[in-house]
Amino acid sequence: MAFKFTEEQLNTLDKSFIVNLFLQLQEQNDNLSGEIQELNKKIEVLIEQITLANKNRFGRSSEK
């Protein structure tokens, strides 16, 4: 797990370090947001595949 700063520690840090830290957090947030979007798309595809498989398995044509 990453190191967590206390409020007191943040108050003593150099401004340039805090700016750099914030920029890194923004980049990490963007990366994670992109990963979440990709995973959501994959989940939608899987749900669609399950729905189609269930229709093929339990649909009208299986009641012959």
mmCIF file of the N, C-alpha and C atoms, coordinates in Angstrom:
data_MODEL
# 
_entry.id   MODEL 
# 
loop_
_atom_site.group_PDB 
_atom_site.id 
_atom_site.type_symbol 
_atom_site.label_atom_id 
_atom_site.label_alt_id 
_atom_site.label_comp_id 
_atom_site.label_asym_id 
_atom_site.label_entity_id 
_atom_site.label_seq_id 
_atom_site.pdbx_PDB_ins_code 
_atom_site.Cartn_x 
_atom_site.Cartn_y 
_atom_site.Cartn_z 
_atom_site.occupancy 
_atom_site.B_iso_or_equiv 
_atom_site.pdbx_formal_charge 
_atom_site.auth_seq_id 
_atom_site.auth_comp_id 
_atom_site.auth_asym_id 
_atom_site.auth_atom_id 
_atom_site.pdbx_PDB_model_num 
ATOM 1   N N  . MET A 1 1  ? 0.836   -1.174  0.000   1.00 0.00 ? 1  MET A N  1 
ATOM 2   C CA . MET A 1 1  ? 0.000   0.000   0.000   1.00 0.00 ? 1  MET A CA 1 
ATOM 3   C C  . MET A 1 1  ? 0.878   1.233   0.000   1.00 0.00 ? 1  MET A C  1 
ATOM 4   N N  . ALA A 1 2  ? 0.431   2.265   -0.664  1.00 0.00 ? 2  ALA A N  1 
ATOM 5   C CA . ALA A 1 2  ? 1.198   3.495   -0.804  1.00 0.00 ? 2  ALA A CA 1 
ATOM 6   C C  . ALA A 1 2  ? 1.252   4.243   0.533   1.00 0.00 ? 2  ALA A C  1 
ATOM 7   N N  . PHE A 1 3  ? 2.270   5.051   0.661   1.00 0.00 ? 3  PHE A N  1 
ATOM 8   C CA . PHE A 1 3  ? 2.442   5.867   1.859   1.00 0.00 ? 3  PHE A CA 1 
ATOM 9   C C  . PHE A 1 3  ? 1.381   6.951   1.905   1.00 0.00 ? 3  PHE A C  1 
ATOM 10  N N  . LYS A 1 4  ? 0.800   7.177   3.091   1.00 0.00 ? 4  LYS A N  1 
ATOM 11  C CA . LYS A 1 4  ? -0.212  8.216   3.252   1.00 0.00 ? 4  LYS A CA 1 
ATOM 12  C C  . LYS A 1 4  ? 0.379   9.349   4.074   1.00 0.00 ? 4  LYS A C  1 
ATOM 13  N N  . PHE A 1 5  ? 0.224   10.567  3.549   1.00 0.00 ? 5  PHE A N  1 
ATOM 14  C CA . PHE A 1 5  ? 0.708   11.748  4.244   1.00 0.00 ? 5  PHE A CA 1 
ATOM 15  C C  . PHE A 1 5  ? -0.329  12.228  5.243   1.00 0.00 ? 5  PHE A C  1 
ATOM 16  N N  . THR A 1 6  ? 0.150   12.719  6.366   1.00 0.00 ? 6  THR A N  1 
ATOM 17  C CA . THR A 1 6  ? -0.749  13.377  7.305   1.00 0.00 ? 6  THR A CA 1 
ATOM 18  C C  . THR A 1 6  ? -0.875  14.839  6.900   1.00 0.00 ? 6  THR A C  1 
ATOM 19  N N  . GLU A 1 7  ? -1.848  15.515  7.452   1.00 0.00 ? 7  GLU A N  1 
ATOM 20  C CA . GLU A 1 7  ? -2.043  16.932  7.138   1.00 0.00 ? 7  GLU A CA 1 
ATOM 21  C C  . GLU A 1 7  ? -0.820  17.745  7.557   1.00 0.00 ? 7  GLU A C  1 
ATOM 22  N N  . GLU A 1 8  ? -0.253  17.382  8.683   1.00 0.00 ? 8  GLU A N  1 
ATOM 23  C CA . GLU A 1 8  ? 0.943   18.089  9.176   1.00 0.00 ? 8  GLU A CA 1 
ATOM 24  C C  . GLU A 1 8  ? 2.122   17.909  8.220   1.00 0.00 ? 8  GLU A C  1 
ATOM 25  N N  . GLN A 1 9  ? 2.296   16.699  7.725   1.00 0.00 ? 9  GLN A N  1 
ATOM 26  C CA . GLN A 1 9  ? 3.384   16.432  6.778   1.00 0.00 ? 9  GLN A CA 1 
ATOM 27  C C  . GLN A 1 9  ? 3.176   17.210  5.484   1.00 0.00 ? 9  GLN A C  1 
ATOM 28  N N  . LEU A 1 10 ? 1.942   17.254  4.999   1.00 0.00 ? 10 LEU A N  1 
ATOM 29  C CA . LEU A 1 10 ? 1.657   17.987  3.767   1.00 0.00 ? 10 LEU A CA 1 
ATOM 30  C C  . LEU A 1 10 ? 1.922   19.475  3.931   1.00 0.00 ? 10 LEU A C  1 
ATOM 31  N N  . ASN A 1 11 ? 1.645   19.998  5.102   1.00 0.00 ? 11 ASN A N  1 
ATOM 32  C CA . ASN A 1 11 ? 1.882   21.419  5.356   1.00 0.00 ? 11 ASN A CA 1 
ATOM 33  C C  . ASN A 1 11 ? 3.365   21.776  5.353   1.00 0.00 ? 11 ASN A C  1 
ATOM 34  N N  . THR A 1 12 ? 4.218   20.804  5.626   1.00 0.00 ? 12 THR A N  1 
ATOM 35  C CA . THR A 1 12 ? 5.659   21.077  5.663   1.00 0.00 ? 12 THR A CA 1 
ATOM 36  C C  . THR A 1 12 ? 6.350   20.806  4.327   1.00 0.00 ? 12 THR A C  1 
ATOM 37  N N  . LEU A 1 13 ? 5.637   20.214  3.374   1.00 0.00 ? 13 LEU A N  1 
ATOM 38  C CA . LEU A 1 13 ? 6.253   19.880  2.095   1.00 0.00 ? 13 LEU A CA 1 
ATOM 39  C C  . LEU A 1 13 ? 6.414   21.110  1.208   1.00 0.00 ? 13 LEU A C  1 
ATOM 40  N N  . ASP A 1 14 ? 7.389   21.008  0.314   1.00 0.00 ? 14 ASP A N  1 
ATOM 41  C CA . ASP A 1 14 ? 7.653   22.054  -0.672  1.00 0.00 ? 14 ASP A CA 1 
ATOM 42  C C  . ASP A 1 14 ? 6.510   22.099  -1.688  1.00 0.00 ? 14 ASP A C  1 
ATOM 43  N N  . LYS A 1 15 ? 6.175   23.295  -2.148  1.00 0.00 ? 15 LYS A N  1 
ATOM 44  C CA . LYS A 1 15 ? 5.074   23.463  -3.095  1.00 0.00 ? 15 LYS A CA 1 
ATOM 45  C C  . LYS A 1 15 ? 5.314   22.675  -4.377  1.00 0.00 ? 15 LYS A C  1 
ATOM 46  N N  . SER A 1 16 ? 6.521   22.680  -4.890  1.00 0.00 ? 16 SER A N  1 
ATOM 47  C CA . SER A 1 16 ? 6.813   21.969  -6.135  1.00 0.00 ? 16 SER A CA 1 
ATOM 48  C C  . SER A 1 16 ? 6.598   20.460  -5.974  1.00 0.00 ? 16 SER A C  1 
ATOM 49  N N  . PHE A 1 17 ? 6.908   19.938  -4.783  1.00 0.00 ? 17 PHE A N  1 
ATOM 50  C CA . PHE A 1 17 ? 6.692   18.517  -4.532  1.00 0.00 ? 17 PHE A CA 1 
ATOM 51  C C  . PHE A 1 17 ? 5.202   18.211  -4.528  1.00 0.00 ? 17 PHE A C  1 
ATOM 52  N N  . ILE A 1 18 ? 4.408   19.071  -3.910  1.00 0.00 ? 18 ILE A N  1 
ATOM 53  C CA . ILE A 1 18 ? 2.969   18.871  -3.854  1.00 0.00 ? 18 ILE A CA 1 
ATOM 54  C C  . ILE A 1 18 ? 2.358   18.959  -5.249  1.00 0.00 ? 18 ILE A C  1 
ATOM 55  N N  . VAL A 1 19 ? 2.831   19.906  -6.058  1.00 0.00 ? 19 VAL A N  1 
ATOM 56  C CA . VAL A 1 19 ? 2.341   20.042  -7.426  1.00 0.00 ? 19 VAL A CA 1 
ATOM 57  C C  . VAL A 1 19 ? 2.668   18.782  -8.224  1.00 0.00 ? 19 VAL A C  1 
ATOM 58  N N  . ASN A 1 20 ? 3.886   18.281  -8.078  1.00 0.00 ? 20 ASN A N  1 
ATOM 59  C CA . ASN A 1 20 ? 4.304   17.063  -8.767  1.00 0.00 ? 20 ASN A CA 1 
ATOM 60  C C  . ASN A 1 20 ? 3.458   15.872  -8.319  1.00 0.00 ? 20 ASN A C  1 
ATOM 61  N N  . LEU A 1 21 ? 3.221   15.790  -7.036  1.00 0.00 ? 21 LEU A N  1 
ATOM 62  C CA . LEU A 1 21 ? 2.405   14.719  -6.487  1.00 0.00 ? 21 LEU A CA 1 
ATOM 63  C C  . LEU A 1 21 ? 0.983   14.783  -7.039  1.00 0.00 ? 21 LEU A C  1 
ATOM 64  N N  . PHE A 1 22 ? 0.430   15.983  -7.110  1.00 0.00 ? 22 PHE A N  1 
ATOM 65  C CA . PHE A 1 22 ? -0.920  16.169  -7.639  1.00 0.00 ? 22 PHE A CA 1 
ATOM 66  C C  . PHE A 1 22 ? -0.994  15.769  -9.107  1.00 0.00 ? 22 PHE A C  1 
ATOM 67  N N  . LEU A 1 23 ? 0.015   16.140  -9.892  1.00 0.00 ? 23 LEU A N  1 
ATOM 68  C CA . LEU A 1 23 ? 0.034   15.776  -11.305 1.00 0.00 ? 23 LEU A CA 1 
ATOM 69  C C  . LEU A 1 23 ? 0.098   14.259  -11.481 1.00 0.00 ? 23 LEU A C  1 
ATOM 70  N N  . GLN A 1 24 ? 0.879   13.603  -10.632 1.00 0.00 ? 24 GLN A N  1 
ATOM 71  C CA . GLN A 1 24 ? 0.957   12.149  -10.690 1.00 0.00 ? 24 GLN A CA 1 
ATOM 72  C C  . GLN A 1 24 ? -0.390  11.517  -10.347 1.00 0.00 ? 24 GLN A C  1 
ATOM 73  N N  . LEU A 1 25 ? -1.072  12.092  -9.364  1.00 0.00 ? 25 LEU A N  1 
ATOM 74  C CA . LEU A 1 25 ? -2.386  11.577  -8.980  1.00 0.00 ? 25 LEU A CA 1 
ATOM 75  C C  . LEU A 1 25 ? -3.405  11.769  -10.103 1.00 0.00 ? 25 LEU A C  1 
ATOM 76  N N  . GLN A 1 26 ? -3.330  12.893  -10.800 1.00 0.00 ? 26 GLN A N  1 
ATOM 77  C CA . GLN A 1 26 ? -4.224  13.116  -11.938 1.00 0.00 ? 26 GLN A CA 1 
ATOM 78  C C  . GLN A 1 26 ? -3.991  12.078  -13.026 1.00 0.00 ? 26 GLN A C  1 
ATOM 79  N N  . GLU A 1 27 ? -2.731  11.807  -13.314 1.00 0.00 ? 27 GLU A N  1 
ATOM 80  C CA . GLU A 1 27 ? -2.402  10.819  -14.345 1.00 0.00 ? 27 GLU A CA 1 
ATOM 81  C C  . GLU A 1 27 ? -2.893  9.431   -13.931 1.00 0.00 ? 27 GLU A C  1 
ATOM 82  N N  . GLN A 1 28 ? -2.679  9.096   -12.664 1.00 0.00 ? 28 GLN A N  1 
ATOM 83  C CA . GLN A 1 28 ? -3.137  7.807   -12.158 1.00 0.00 ? 28 GLN A CA 1 
ATOM 84  C C  . GLN A 1 28 ? -4.664  7.721   -12.238 1.00 0.00 ? 28 GLN A C  1 
ATOM 85  N N  . ASN A 1 29 ? -5.338  8.799   -11.902 1.00 0.00 ? 29 ASN A N  1 
ATOM 86  C CA . ASN A 1 29 ? -6.799  8.838   -11.975 1.00 0.00 ? 29 ASN A CA 1 
ATOM 87  C C  . ASN A 1 29 ? -7.282  8.651   -13.412 1.00 0.00 ? 29 ASN A C  1 
ATOM 88  N N  . ASP A 1 30 ? -6.621  9.308   -14.365 1.00 0.00 ? 30 ASP A N  1 
ATOM 89  C CA . ASP A 1 30 ? -6.984  9.150   -15.772 1.00 0.00 ? 30 ASP A CA 1 
ATOM 90  C C  . ASP A 1 30 ? -6.804  7.710   -16.232 1.00 0.00 ? 30 ASP A C  1 
ATOM 91  N N  . ASN A 1 31 ? -5.689  7.099   -15.831 1.00 0.00 ? 31 ASN A N  1 
ATOM 92  C CA . ASN A 1 31 ? -5.419  5.707   -16.206 1.00 0.00 ? 31 ASN A CA 1 
ATOM 93  C C  . ASN A 1 31 ? -6.481  4.772   -15.632 1.00 0.00 ? 31 ASN A C  1 
ATOM 94  N N  . LEU A 1 32 ? -6.816  4.978   -14.365 1.00 0.00 ? 32 LEU A N  1 
ATOM 95  C CA . LEU A 1 32 ? -7.812  4.127   -13.731 1.00 0.00 ? 32 LEU A CA 1 
ATOM 96  C C  . LEU A 1 32 ? -9.196  4.333   -14.337 1.00 0.00 ? 32 LEU A C  1 
ATOM 97  N N  . SER A 1 33 ? -9.511  5.558   -14.700 1.00 0.00 ? 33 SER A N  1 
ATOM 98  C CA . SER A 1 33 ? -10.800 5.833   -15.342 1.00 0.00 ? 33 SER A CA 1 
ATOM 99  C C  . SER A 1 33 ? -10.884 5.110   -16.685 1.00 0.00 ? 33 SER A C  1 
ATOM 100 N N  . GLY A 1 34 ? -9.791  5.121   -17.433 1.00 0.00 ? 34 GLY A N  1 
ATOM 101 C CA . GLY A 1 34 ? -9.751  4.405   -18.709 1.00 0.00 ? 34 GLY A CA 1 
ATOM 102 C C  . GLY A 1 34 ? -9.921  2.912   -18.510 1.00 0.00 ? 34 GLY A C  1 
ATOM 103 N N  . GLU A 1 35 ? -9.271  2.357   -17.486 1.00 0.00 ? 35 GLU A N  1 
ATOM 104 C CA . GLU A 1 35 ? -9.402  0.930   -17.211 1.00 0.00 ? 35 GLU A CA 1 
ATOM 105 C C  . GLU A 1 35 ? -10.833 0.584   -16.820 1.00 0.00 ? 35 GLU A C  1 
ATOM 106 N N  . ILE A 1 36 ? -11.463 1.454   -16.043 1.00 0.00 ? 36 ILE A N  1 
ATOM 107 C CA . ILE A 1 36 ? -12.848 1.218   -15.637 1.00 0.00 ? 36 ILE A CA 1 
ATOM 108 C C  . ILE A 1 36 ? -13.759 1.210   -16.853 1.00 0.00 ? 36 ILE A C  1 
ATOM 109 N N  . GLN A 1 37 ? -13.560 2.141   -17.776 1.00 0.00 ? 37 GLN A N  1 
ATOM 110 C CA . GLN A 1 37 ? -14.375 2.177   -18.991 1.00 0.00 ? 37 GLN A CA 1 
ATOM 111 C C  . GLN A 1 37 ? -14.197 0.906   -19.809 1.00 0.00 ? 37 GLN A C  1 
ATOM 112 N N  . GLU A 1 38 ? -12.956 0.435   -19.935 1.00 0.00 ? 38 GLU A N  1 
ATOM 113 C CA . GLU A 1 38 ? -12.699 -0.800  -20.681 1.00 0.00 ? 38 GLU A CA 1 
ATOM 114 C C  . GLU A 1 38 ? -13.377 -1.990  -20.011 1.00 0.00 ? 38 GLU A C  1 
ATOM 115 N N  . LEU A 1 39 ? -13.288 -2.055  -18.690 1.00 0.00 ? 39 LEU A N  1 
ATOM 116 C CA . LEU A 1 39 ? -13.914 -3.165  -17.971 1.00 0.00 ? 39 LEU A CA 1 
ATOM 117 C C  . LEU A 1 39 ? -15.432 -3.116  -18.084 1.00 0.00 ? 39 LEU A C  1 
ATOM 118 N N  . ASN A 1 40 ? -15.999 -1.926  -18.059 1.00 0.00 ? 40 ASN A N  1 
ATOM 119 C CA . ASN A 1 40 ? -17.449 -1.791  -18.225 1.00 0.00 ? 40 ASN A CA 1 
ATOM 120 C C  . ASN A 1 40 ? -17.891 -2.272  -19.598 1.00 0.00 ? 40 ASN A C  1 
ATOM 121 N N  . LYS A 1 41 ? -17.101 -1.961  -20.636 1.00 0.00 ? 41 LYS A N  1 
ATOM 122 C CA . LYS A 1 41 ? -17.420 -2.431  -21.984 1.00 0.00 ? 41 LYS A CA 1 
ATOM 123 C C  . LYS A 1 41 ? -17.358 -3.957  -22.040 1.00 0.00 ? 41 LYS A C  1 
ATOM 124 N N  . LYS A 1 42 ? -16.351 -4.539  -21.408 1.00 0.00 ? 42 LYS A N  1 
ATOM 125 C CA . LYS A 1 42 ? -16.221 -5.998  -21.397 1.00 0.00 ? 42 LYS A CA 1 
ATOM 126 C C  . LYS A 1 42 ? -17.391 -6.640  -20.657 1.00 0.00 ? 42 LYS A C  1 
ATOM 127 N N  . ILE A 1 43 ? -17.823 -6.016  -19.566 1.00 0.00 ? 43 ILE A N  1 
ATOM 128 C CA . ILE A 1 43 ? -18.967 -6.537  -18.819 1.00 0.00 ? 43 ILE A CA 1 
ATOM 129 C C  . ILE A 1 43 ? -20.221 -6.490  -19.670 1.00 0.00 ? 43 ILE A C  1 
ATOM 130 N N  . GLU A 1 44 ? -20.419 -5.404  -20.406 1.00 0.00 ? 44 GLU A N  1 
ATOM 131 C CA . GLU A 1 44 ? -21.588 -5.296  -21.284 1.00 0.00 ? 44 GLU A CA 1 
ATOM 132 C C  . GLU A 1 44 ? -21.578 -6.388  -22.340 1.00 0.00 ? 44 GLU A C  1 
ATOM 133 N N  . VAL A 1 45 ? -20.405 -6.669  -22.915 1.00 0.00 ? 45 VAL A N  1 
ATOM 134 C CA . VAL A 1 45 ? -20.299 -7.732  -23.923 1.00 0.00 ? 45 VAL A CA 1 
ATOM 135 C C  . VAL A 1 45 ? -20.605 -9.087  -23.291 1.00 0.00 ? 45 VAL A C  1 
ATOM 136 N N  . LEU A 1 46 ? -20.089 -9.329  -22.090 1.00 0.00 ? 46 LEU A N  1 
ATOM 137 C CA . LEU A 1 46 ? -20.352 -10.599 -21.421 1.00 0.00 ? 46 LEU A CA 1 
ATOM 138 C C  . LEU A 1 46 ? -21.830 -10.762 -21.085 1.00 0.00 ? 46 LEU A C  1 
ATOM 139 N N  . ILE A 1 47 ? -22.472 -9.687  -20.640 1.00 0.00 ? 47 ILE A N  1 
ATOM 140 C CA . ILE A 1 47 ? -23.904 -9.751  -20.349 1.00 0.00 ? 47 ILE A CA 1 
ATOM 141 C C  . ILE A 1 47 ? -24.685 -10.075 -21.613 1.00 0.00 ? 47 ILE A C  1 
ATOM 142 N N  . GLU A 1 48 ? -24.298 -9.446  -22.716 1.00 0.00 ? 48 GLU A N  1 
ATOM 143 C CA . GLU A 1 48 ? -24.966 -9.721  -23.989 1.00 0.00 ? 48 GLU A CA 1 
ATOM 144 C C  . GLU A 1 48 ? -24.776 -11.174 -24.404 1.00 0.00 ? 48 GLU A C  1 
ATOM 145 N N  . GLN A 1 49 ? -23.566 -11.698 -24.222 1.00 0.00 ? 49 GLN A N  1 
ATOM 146 C CA . GLN A 1 49 ? -23.299 -13.090 -24.579 1.00 0.00 ? 49 GLN A CA 1 
ATOM 147 C C  . GLN A 1 49 ? -24.112 -14.045 -23.707 1.00 0.00 ? 49 GLN A C  1 
ATOM 148 N N  . ILE A 1 50 ? -24.222 -13.734 -22.417 1.00 0.00 ? 50 ILE A N  1 
ATOM 149 C CA . ILE A 1 50 ? -25.005 -14.581 -21.515 1.00 0.00 ? 50 ILE A CA 1 
ATOM 150 C C  . ILE A 1 50 ? -26.474 -14.540 -21.896 1.00 0.00 ? 50 ILE A C  1 
ATOM 151 N N  . THR A 1 51 ? -26.966 -13.354 -22.224 1.00 0.00 ? 51 THR A N  1 
ATOM 152 C CA . THR A 1 51 ? -28.369 -13.216 -22.638 1.00 0.00 ? 51 THR A CA 1 
ATOM 153 C C  . THR A 1 51 ? -28.645 -14.045 -23.882 1.00 0.00 ? 51 THR A C  1 
ATOM 154 N N  . LEU A 1 52 ? -27.763 -13.956 -24.887 1.00 0.00 ? 52 LEU A N  1 
ATOM 155 C CA . LEU A 1 52 ? -27.948 -14.742 -26.111 1.00 0.00 ? 52 LEU A CA 1 
ATOM 156 C C  . LEU A 1 52 ? -27.857 -16.241 -25.842 1.00 0.00 ? 52 LEU A C  1 
ATOM 157 N N  . ALA A 1 53 ? -26.928 -16.637 -24.986 1.00 0.00 ? 53 ALA A N  1 
ATOM 158 C CA . ALA A 1 53 ? -26.786 -18.053 -24.658 1.00 0.00 ? 53 ALA A CA 1 
ATOM 159 C C  . ALA A 1 53 ? -28.031 -18.567 -23.944 1.00 0.00 ? 53 ALA A C  1 
ATOM 160 N N  . ASN A 1 54 ? -28.582 -17.759 -23.053 1.00 0.00 ? 54 ASN A N  1 
ATOM 161 C CA . ASN A 1 54 ? -29.803 -18.160 -22.348 1.00 0.00 ? 54 ASN A CA 1 
ATOM 162 C C  . ASN A 1 54 ? -30.987 -18.251 -23.305 1.00 0.00 ? 54 ASN A C  1 
ATOM 163 N N  . LYS A 1 55 ? -31.065 -17.326 -24.270 1.00 0.00 ? 55 LYS A N  1 
ATOM 164 C CA . LYS A 1 55 ? -32.141 -17.386 -25.252 1.00 0.00 ? 55 LYS A CA 1 
ATOM 165 C C  . LYS A 1 55 ? -32.024 -18.643 -26.098 1.00 0.00 ? 55 LYS A C  1 
ATOM 166 N N  . ASN A 1 56 ? -30.792 -18.995 -26.483 1.00 0.00 ? 56 ASN A N  1 
ATOM 167 C CA . ASN A 1 56 ? -30.593 -20.223 -27.276 1.00 0.00 ? 56 ASN A CA 1 
ATOM 168 C C  . ASN A 1 56 ? -30.908 -21.464 -26.459 1.00 0.00 ? 56 ASN A C  1 
ATOM 169 N N  . ARG A 1 57 ? -30.581 -21.452 -25.203 1.00 0.00 ? 57 ARG A N  1 
ATOM 170 C CA . ARG A 1 57 ? -30.774 -22.629 -24.359 1.00 0.00 ? 57 ARG A CA 1 
ATOM 171 C C  . ARG A 1 57 ? -32.227 -22.783 -23.912 1.00 0.00 ? 57 ARG A C  1 
ATOM 172 N N  . PHE A 1 58 ? -32.855 -21.669 -23.548 1.00 0.00 ? 58 PHE A N  1 
ATOM 173 C CA . PHE A 1 58 ? -34.191 -21.743 -22.961 1.00 0.00 ? 58 PHE A CA 1 
ATOM 174 C C  . PHE A 1 58 ? -35.280 -21.121 -23.858 1.00 0.00 ? 58 PHE A C  1 
ATOM 175 N N  . GLY A 1 59 ? -34.939 -20.740 -25.068 1.00 0.00 ? 59 GLY A N  1 
ATOM 176 C CA . GLY A 1 59 ? -35.914 -20.100 -25.959 1.00 0.00 ? 59 GLY A CA 1 
ATOM 177 C C  . GLY A 1 59 ? -36.920 -21.069 -26.512 1.00 0.00 ? 59 GLY A C  1 
ATOM 178 N N  . ARG A 1 60 ? -37.793 -20.556 -27.385 1.00 0.00 ? 60 ARG A N  1 
ATOM 179 C CA . ARG A 1 60 ? -38.862 -21.371 -27.979 1.00 0.00 ? 60 ARG A CA 1 
ATOM 180 C C  . ARG A 1 60 ? -38.312 -22.573 -28.743 1.00 0.00 ? 60 ARG A C  1 
ATOM 181 N N  . SER A 1 61 ? -37.216 -22.373 -29.461 1.00 0.00 ? 61 SER A N  1 
ATOM 182 C CA . SER A 1 61 ? -36.705 -23.469 -30.285 1.00 0.00 ? 61 SER A CA 1 
ATOM 183 C C  . SER A 1 61 ? -36.252 -24.654 -29.455 1.00 0.00 ? 61 SER A C  1 
ATOM 184 N N  . SER A 1 62 ? -35.961 -24.462 -28.180 1.00 0.00 ? 62 SER A N  1 
ATOM 185 C CA . SER A 1 62 ? -35.526 -25.578 -27.331 1.00 0.00 ? 62 SER A CA 1 
ATOM 186 C C  . SER A 1 62 ? -36.709 -26.374 -26.790 1.00 0.00 ? 62 SER A C  1 
ATOM 187 N N  . GLU A 1 63 ? -37.948 -25.897 -27.026 1.00 0.00 ? 63 GLU A N  1 
ATOM 188 C CA . GLU A 1 63 ? -39.138 -26.564 -26.498 1.00 0.00 ? 63 GLU A CA 1 
ATOM 189 C C  . GLU A 1 63 ? -39.771 -27.529 -27.481 1.00 0.00 ? 63 GLU A C  1 
ATOM 190 N N  . LYS A 1 64 ? -39.036 -27.979 -28.466 1.00 0.00 ? 64 LYS A N  1 
ATOM 191 C CA . LYS A 1 64 ? -39.588 -28.883 -29.492 1.00 0.00 ? 64 LYS A CA 1 
ATOM 192 C C  . LYS A 1 64 ? -39.815 -30.264 -28.933 1.00 0.00 ? 64 LYS A C  1 
# 
